[in-house]
Amino acid sequence: MSEAPKTPNLLEVKNLKQYFDINMGFFRSKPLKAVDDVSFAIKKGETLGLVGESGCGKTTVGRTILHLYKPTGGEVWYNGKKLETKEDIQEFRKKATMVFQDPYSSLNPRMTVSDIVGEPLDVHKLYSSKKEREERILELMGYVGLNSEHASRYAHEFSGGQRQRIGIARALAVNPEFIVCDEPVSALDVSIQAQVINMFDELQDKLGLTYLFIAHDLLVVRHISDRIAVMYLGKMVELADADEIYNHPLHPYSQSLLSAVPLPDPKAARANQRIALTGDIPSPLNAPSGCPFRTRCRYATEQCAQSMPPFEEVEPGHFVACHRIKEIG
């Protein structure tokens, strides 16, 4: 029997770096390493979840991939082609887009829903007549559960969940293949979150979309992701299939994150051993030497202070950056 063909990678990120120069006074500046040497790939049609505490660099990864920030270093490859020139990036932006975290601030209050959804069509000139533009806007609104009556209304007339649907319709306007979802449900009520997540799932099946799904809520990420990557202080520390990460986390940071996830079963919740982290998150401006997690890690040794552990495949498809993985895994 011949093997099933492997799905090709749609997006590859190699050694991505994003540093911001912070003014320290007296004409001195210091680099804040928001994203430091991050590498991963996303296959066509899959969802990669990206998790970690606030300030770990998740959103910066998404924005740097889309070149909303110019990368300090590293490479972004899309469909086997490296993004280098302005023309490459413009072409890429017709196939890749973003859904933002806050539906309250990402929509222009002076524009009607029709104009918000139609704006990418205008920018990329994706219609040949006014009638075609209107039909396309109504089609996009239909995808996200809004009807034609909503088209002439303004964003402030809608609830948070509906506003996020408008944002998603706008993201779909360019007929994208790849969408960066930047914590798209964290500003919404829990009751609405499930509806929006299910809608992302349905749109993926219907339109063949590929997602980078950024979130800090691990339950949300598990529901939608095929694979999950864990970030800490600008570095990627673990990457594996969603079930593998949940059932068999190897990095001490991932183990701590998952021990804090609330369990619906009271018996299991009582048996669950919470792994509390000691110490505060270090500032990315003064990150520890070696492994960034060592100041809060119960397994840390002198070696952890001296060098950053390599991001290695320790089991098929399971990557971890930890010097002591053989002892603790």
C-alpha positions in Angstrom: 0.0 0.0 0.0 1.4 3.4 -0.9 1.5 6.1 1.8 -1.0 8.9 1.8 0.7 12.1 0.3 1.8 14.5 3.0 0.0 17.8 3.1 2.4 20.5 2.0 3.3 23.4 4.3 1.4 26.6 3.4 3.4 28.8 5.7 6.9 28.3 7.1 8.6 30.6 9.7 12.3 30.2 10.1 14.3 31.8 13.0 11.9 34.8 13.2 13.1 37.7 15.3 11.3 40.9 16.2 13.2 43.3 18.4 12.0 46.8 19.4 14.5 49.5 20.4 13.4 50.9 23.8 14.8 54.3 24.7 16.6 54.1 28.1 17.4 57.9 28.3 20.7 59.6 27.8 20.7 58.6 24.1 20.9 54.9 25.1 18.5 52.3 23.7 18.1 48.6 24.4 16.5 45.9 22.3 13.3 44.4 23.7 13.3 40.9 22.2 9.5 40.4 21.7 10.1 37.4 19.4 13.5 35.6 19.5 14.4 32.9 17.0 11.0 31.3 16.5 10.5 28.6 13.9 7.4 26.6 12.9 5.3 25.5 9.9 1.6 25.3 9.2 0.1 22.8 6.8 -2.6 23.7 4.3 -6.0 23.5 6.0 -4.8 23.0 9.5 -5.1 25.2 12.6 -2.0 25.9 14.7 -2.8 27.2 18.2 -0.3 29.6 19.8 -0.5 29.9 23.6 1.4 31.5 26.4 1.0 34.2 29.1 0.3 37.8 28.3 3.4 39.5 27.0 5.1 36.4 25.7 5.1 37.6 22.1 2.2 35.7 20.6 0.5 38.6 18.9 3.9 40.0 17.7 4.5 36.7 15.9 1.2 37.0 14.1 1.8 40.6 13.1 5.4 40.0 12.1 4.3 37.1 9.8 1.9 39.5 8.0 4.7 42.1 7.9 2.6 44.6 9.9 6.0 44.9 11.7 9.1 44.5 9.6 10.9 41.4 10.9 14.3 42.1 12.6 15.5 38.8 11.4 14.5 35.4 10.0 12.4 34.3 7.0 8.7 33.8 6.2 7.9 31.4 3.4 4.4 31.2 1.9 3.5 28.4 -0.6 7.2 27.6 -1.0 8.1 31.1 -1.8 10.2 33.4 0.4 8.7 36.8 1.1 11.4 39.3 0.2 10.2 42.2 -1.9 7.4 44.7 -1.5 5.6 42.9 -4.4 5.9 39.6 -2.5 4.4 41.1 0.6 1.5 42.8 -1.4 0.7 39.5 -3.1 0.8 37.7 0.3 -1.6 40.2 1.8 -4.2 39.2 -0.8 -4.0 35.7 0.5 -3.4 36.3 4.2 -5.3 38.5 6.7 -6.0 39.0 10.4 -8.9 39.0 12.8 -8.2 41.3 15.7 -8.7 40.8 19.4 -10.9 43.8 20.2 -14.0 44.1 18.1 -14.7 47.4 19.8 -11.6 49.2 18.6 -10.8 47.4 15.3 -14.0 48.7 13.5 -14.3 52.3 12.3 -17.3 53.8 14.1 -18.0 56.2 11.2 -18.4 53.5 8.6 -21.5 51.3 8.0 -21.1 47.6 8.1 -21.3 47.5 4.3 -18.3 49.9 4.0 -16.3 48.1 6.7 -16.7 44.7 4.9 -16.3 46.3 1.5 -13.1 48.2 2.4 -10.6 45.4 1.4 -12.6 44.9 -1.9 -11.9 48.6 -2.6 -8.2 48.5 -1.6 -7.5 45.4 -3.7 -10.0 46.4 -6.5 -11.7 43.0 -6.4 -14.9 43.9 -8.2 -15.8 45.2 -11.7 -19.1 47.0 -10.9 -21.0 48.5 -8.0 -23.6 45.7 -8.2 -20.8 43.0 -8.0 -19.4 44.8 -4.9 -22.8 44.8 -3.2 -23.5 41.2 -3.9 -20.0 40.2 -2.6 -20.6 42.2 0.6 -24.0 40.5 1.2 -22.4 37.1 0.5 -19.6 37.7 3.1 -22.1 38.9 5.7 -24.1 35.7 5.0 -21.0 33.6 5.8 -20.9 35.0 9.3 -24.6 35.0 10.1 -25.5 38.6 9.4 -28.3 39.6 7.0 -28.9 42.4 4.5 -30.7 44.6 7.1 -27.4 44.9 9.0 -25.5 46.4 6.0 -26.6 50.0 6.5 -26.1 50.1 10.3 -23.0 51.2 12.3 -20.7 49.1 14.4 -21.8 50.7 17.7 -25.3 49.3 17.2 -24.1 45.7 17.5 -23.1 43.5 20.4 -19.5 42.3 20.9 -20.2 39.0 19.3 -21.8 40.6 16.2 -19.0 43.1 15.9 -16.5 40.3 15.8 -18.6 38.6 13.1 -18.3 41.9 11.1 -14.5 41.8 11.6 -14.4 38.2 10.4 -16.5 39.1 7.3 -14.0 41.9 6.6 -11.1 39.4 6.9 -12.8 37.0 4.4 -13.3 39.8 1.8 -10.0 39.2 0.0 -10.8 35.5 -0.3 -7.8 34.5 1.9 -6.2 31.2 2.3 -4.5 32.0 5.7 -5.9 33.9 8.6 -4.1 35.0 11.8 -6.7 35.0 14.5 -5.4 37.2 17.3 -7.3 36.2 20.5 -10.5 36.6 18.5 -12.8 35.5 21.4 -11.0 36.8 24.5 -13.1 40.1 24.6 -16.4 38.2 24.3 -18.8 36.6 26.8 -18.2 32.9 27.4 -21.7 32.1 26.0 -20.8 33.9 22.7 -17.2 32.4 22.5 -18.5 28.9 21.6 -20.6 30.3 18.8 -17.7 32.2 17.3 -15.3 29.3 17.6 -17.8 27.0 15.9 -18.2 29.6 13.1 -14.4 29.6 12.6 -14.6 25.7 12.3 -17.4 25.9 9.8 -15.7 28.6 7.7 -12.5 26.5 7.6 -14.4 23.5 6.3 -16.4 25.6 3.8 -13.6 27.8 2.4 -10.5 25.6 3.0 -8.9 28.1 5.4 -5.6 27.7 7.3 -5.4 29.4 10.8 -2.8 30.6 13.2 -5.0 30.8 16.3 -3.5 32.9 19.1 -5.1 32.7 22.5 -4.3 32.3 26.2 -7.3 30.2 27.0 -6.2 26.6 26.7 -9.7 25.2 26.5 -10.5 27.4 23.5 -7.3 26.4 21.8 -7.8 22.7 22.3 -11.2 22.9 20.8 -10.1 24.4 17.5 -6.4 23.4 17.0 -4.8 20.5 15.3 -1.4 21.3 16.8 -0.4 23.6 19.6 2.7 25.7 20.1 3.7 27.1 23.6 5.6 30.4 23.9 7.4 31.9 26.8 9.2 35.3 26.8 9.7 35.5 23.1 10.8 31.9 22.7 9.0 28.8 21.5 9.3 26.1 24.2 7.0 23.3 23.0 5.1 22.2 19.8 3.0 19.1 19.3 -0.4 17.7 18.3 -3.2 19.2 20.5 -4.0 15.9 22.2 -0.3 15.1 22.8 0.3 18.5 24.5 -2.8 18.0 26.7 -2.1 14.4 27.7 1.7 14.4 27.7 3.2 17.9 28.1 7.0 17.7 28.4 8.2 21.2 29.1 7.9 22.3 32.7 6.2 25.5 31.6 3.6 23.6 29.5 3.0 21.3 32.5 2.3 24.3 34.8 0.0 26.0 32.2 -2.1 22.8 31.7 -2.3 22.1 35.5 -4.2 25.4 35.8 -6.9 24.5 33.2 -10.2 24.1 35.0 -11.7 20.6 34.7 -15.5 20.0 34.5 -15.4 16.8 36.4 -15.2 17.5 40.2 -13.4 14.1 40.9 -10.7 14.8 38.3 -10.4 18.4 39.5 -9.7 17.3 43.1 -7.1 14.8 41.9 -5.5 17.3 39.6 -2.2 18.5 41.1 -1.7 22.2 40.4 1.9 23.1 39.5 2.3 26.6 40.8 5.1 28.7 39.4 7.2 30.7 41.8 8.6 34.1 41.1 7.5 36.8 38.6 7.7 36.7 34.8 11.0 38.4 34.0 10.9 41.5 31.8 11.7 40.8 28.1 14.1 43.8 28.4 16.1 42.0 31.0 15.6 38.4 30.1 17.6 35.7 32.0 20.6 34.3 30.3 20.3 30.8 28.8 16.8 29.4 29.1 14.3 32.2 29.7 12.1 30.0 32.0 14.9 28.9 34.3 14.2 31.6 37.0 10.7 30.0 37.6 11.6 26.3 36.8 11.9 23.7 39.6 14.3 21.6 37.5 16.8 24.4 36.6 20.5 23.7 36.8 23.7 25.7 36.1 23.6 24.5 32.5 20.2 26.2 32.0 21.8 29.5 32.9 24.6 29.1 30.5 22.9 28.2 27.2 19.5 28.3 25.6 18.4 24.7 25.0 17.9 23.8 21.3 14.3 23.4 20.0 14.5 19.6 19.2 12.2 16.8 18.1 12.2 14.5 21.1 9.3 12.3 19.8 7.8 12.2 16.3 6.2 15.6 15.8 6.8 16.7 19.4 9.4 19.5 19.7 10.7 20.8 23.1 13.4 23.3 24.2 14.7 21.9 27.5 18.1 20.7 28.6 16.7 18.3 31.1 14.0 16.7 29.0 15.4 13.2 29.3 15.2 13.3 33.1 11.8 15.0 33.5 9.9 13.9 30.3 
